[in-house]
Amino acid sequence: MEENVILVDKQDNQIGLMPKMEAHEKAVLHRAFSIFIFNDKGELMLQQRAAHKYHSPLLWTNTCCSHQRDGESNIEAGMRRLYEEMGFSTRLKEVFSFIYKAAFDNGLTEHELDHVMLGNFDGEPTINLDEVASYKWMSLEAIQKDLESNPELYTAWFKIIFKESYLKLKNAQNYSL
């Protein structure tokens, strides 16, 4: 059974539910989240999306991202999906949100009100190979350089978050969670 996404207005008020694929086909604004996990060295854990993903396969992105379920808080959704994709749990803190729209070659469009959450973790994840092809740790400076040299290797939303929020992420990696 296909999951629904939560349709929202620009103020993040829930206005309905819609099957995930339909929302991406119609480019309807819906709630989502992106998680950034830092280690004690200040490095960000990146994930490489699995090869069979319906958009952005094998591209690098933030640690975890997905959609909230109806009745689920942002933090609950983030913790659930982080464990499902990366195989670990940690405390999360929501730090900001933003709206973006990105069209893909396959006719789908992400139009999301994205809640950005941070956490800390120093172990090795147990990745779910149905969701994630690989992972790596990188400093924000190294990511910034690689994004300039190889933007085609990264997801649209990650490039937007990173470009628009580099200083927020740089400051946020020192948040005490």
N, C-alpha and C positions, 0 to 999 in steps of 0.2 A: 504494500500500500504506500502510495506516494505521500510524503510529508507535506503539511501545509506550512506556509510562511505567514507571519503576522503583518498585515497591511497597516500602514501608519500614515498620518499626515506629517507635515514638516516639523511639528512640535512633538512628535513621537507619541501621539495619541492613537491607540488602536482603533481602526475603522473597519476591520474585517479579517477574514482568513482566505487564502487562496492556495491551490496546489503549487508547489515550488516551481515546477517547469512552466506552468501557465504564467506565473508572475514574471519569470525570466523571459518568456516569449513576448509578453505584453509590456515589459519594462515598467511594472507597477512598483511604486515605492514601498519597501518592506523593511522590517527590522532585521538587523544582523549584528554580528560581533566579530572582532579581531583580537586575538590574544598575542601578547609579546612577552616571552619568558626570557629573563636575563639570568646569567650565572654570576657568581661572586667576582668574576673578572670584568664584569660589565659587558660581556658578549651576549648577543641575541641568538637564540635558537631559531634557525630557519628550517622550514620543511619544504621538501620537493613534492609537489602533488603527484599522486599516482597516475600512471600512463592512461588509464581508462576513464579518467574524470571527464564529465560532459563538456567542460570548458577548462581552458588553461592547463591541460595535462603536462606533466613534467616540468612545470615552471616553479621557480622558487618563490616562497612567500613567507609571511610571518608564521609563528609557531603553530597557530591553529585559528581557523575561522569557520563560522557556520551561521545557523539561524536559530533563534529562540523558538521554543514550542509555546503554544497557547497556555497561559497561566504560569509560565516559568520566568523567574527573574533573570536578568542579564548574567549575574554571577552564577546562579544555578546552571544556566545553559552553558556558560563557559567552562565550568568545572566538569559537567557531564561530557562535553565534546572533547575537552583536553584529554580526559582519561580514555575516551573511545578512540581517538586518533593517535595520541602519543604515549598512552599507557602509564601516565603518572598523574598525581594530584598535588596541588599546591594552592595556597591562598591566592586569590585574585583581587585586584582593586581596579574599579573603573575610573579612568582618568579623563576622558573626553569622548565626544561623539561628533560625527560629521555626516553630511549627505554627499554621495557621489553617484555618478552614472557612467558606466563603461559598456560599450557595445563590443561584441565578439564576432569573429569571422563566421561562426556557425548560426548567426541570426539571433542569438540570445543576448540579453542586456541585463547587467547588474544595475539596479537602481535601489540603493540601500541607504538607510539611516544606520550607520555602523558605530557600535559602541566599542571603544578601544579599552582593553583591560591589560593590566600588567601583573606579572608574578615573578618569583625567583625559584630557581631549581638548579642544583649542581650535579645531579646524577646523569645516568644514561637513560634515555627514553626506551620504551618497548613499543616501537612503532607498529601500527596496524597497516599491514601491506595492502589491504583493500582501499586504504585512504591515502597512504603516504609512501612514496618511493624511497626517500632518504631524508636525512637531516644533517645539519652542520651548525657549528657555533661560529659567529663572525662578530668583530667589533663594528660599531656603527660607522666608524670612519672607513673601514674596509668595504662595508656594504655601499656606502655613498660612492666610493670610487668605482666599485663594480657596476653599480646602477648607471653611472656615466658612461662606462666602457661597453657594457653588455645589457642594455635595458630590455632586450628581447628575452632574456632569461628569467624575468620576474613577472608576477601577476600585475594586472592593471591596478587593483586596489592597493597592493603593497607599494607600488611606485607613487600613487597618490598620497597615501598616508605618510610615507617616508619624506616625500618632497614638502608636503604641507606642514608636517609636524616634527621635523627633525629635531628642533630645539626642545619641543615638549618631550620627545622620546629620550633625548640626551639627559634632560633634567629628571625625567621620570624613572630612569634606571636606578636612581639613588633613593627613590621613595622607600620608606619603611612600610612593609606590608603586614 
